[in-house]
Amino acid sequence: MKTITFNKPLGMLIDGEYIRTKKTIPVINPSNEEVIAEVPDASREDLDRAVAAAREAFPAWSSRPTEERAELLIKLADVIEKNKEELTELLMNENGKPLQASQAEMEDAIRWYQAIASQRLDEEILEDSEEHKVVLQYVPLGVVGAIVPWNFPMNLAAWKIAPALLTGNTLVVKPSPNTPLSTLRMAELAKDLFPKGVLNIISGGDDLGPWMTAHEGMDKISFTGSTVTGKKVMKSASDNLKRTTLELGGNDAAIVLPDADPKQVVEGLFWAAFANTGQVCVDAKRLYIHEKMYDEVLEEMIAYAKTIQVGDPSDPKTGLGPLQNKMQYDKVKELIKETKDSGARIAYEGEVPAGKGYYIPVTIVDNPPEDSRLVQEEPFGPIVPLLKYKDIDEAVQRANHTRYGLAGSVWGKDLELAYDVASRLETGTVWINESQVMQPDFPFGGHKESGIGVEHGKAGLAAFTNSRTVMIKKK
């Protein structure tokens, strides 16, 4: 694999300046475990400066017409488009995502900035009679802290940056310390695009996130990550009642109905479960298969898995890369060992490259117990259980028996039946005969412990505002 390295640390964007720090943190390429860069490790003083810059920039930025803010988002998309080859290479090296998947993420980020720039959250007339007029206004919150995870660093940054800036807020963005390179490089390329202080992008270690969530100068935290960390974010943000949007973990179920054709659904099921090497919050983590077709689906799934190459992300033939970091690698390795030790049957365990790299084989488990850790928890790696069920009511009950409620999918020929089943799932999103379809105008949010609030669409824009009701007595 072609590995990039940097001779000097990348910088952070604070108050319109691209700065470097003496203290740095290493960035590791997960495909070979080599250090490829050093990035700034922001201090509390660096964070204070970024928040102060955002606060100072807020009055002027929020007063600008929405059309002008939208034009700058389009220009940001143009900057990414112009430099997408370099940014894609950075993403592939820091994240371990295969080349085609890295290219797709970069295109999605560009598309997101462009699409959000076209959205509007105009004031609404609630009443307009001869005597009375009532207007609903949407008012920007102020300074937003955006905490971005490592699985989709460019795309999920766009999910936060675009709506926050469009609605008139200013931002302090923190990429994951595992995958900061593409975001920091984007910050450098866009340094002179926005007025000073409007967009600040900083990097740091494990202390930086808690400093942000507790910071008195932040008006909102938009966080994507685990449920465990999300609860800490919510607790910390409660000290000054910051607004929060939390997109958290999921243990998503896929239900394959009795009328489904195993040969037709297996490719979609495989990618529903193993996309991004299982490192997607909405990956299907539990596949419920009707007993009459269970053996055939299992057989077809194994056959398809054997066609997918796991390895070097830069190889165009590679379908799945490594896990992104050592901590997640160790967690998944331990879960696989525990699953094997429990006596569960491993129906398939694929091949991985020899040597270094956080590679885990595609692993398919044959009908483990419902109370097993593999079924009850979110693995966030390339291991999935196939689970046998007798009737649809049972499948729905088992699918809903979880503290998570992010997404799910239903697979079958009878679309009315599939829709009925989908309507019974306790999740924020359900796909029928597809998975992981996201659009900037489709609201996305979790039920139960999978999150608070909504991203995308009008509801997603409104999440970055306060409502203000203005009532006018005419006579």
Disulfide bonds with the S-S distance in Angstrom:
none
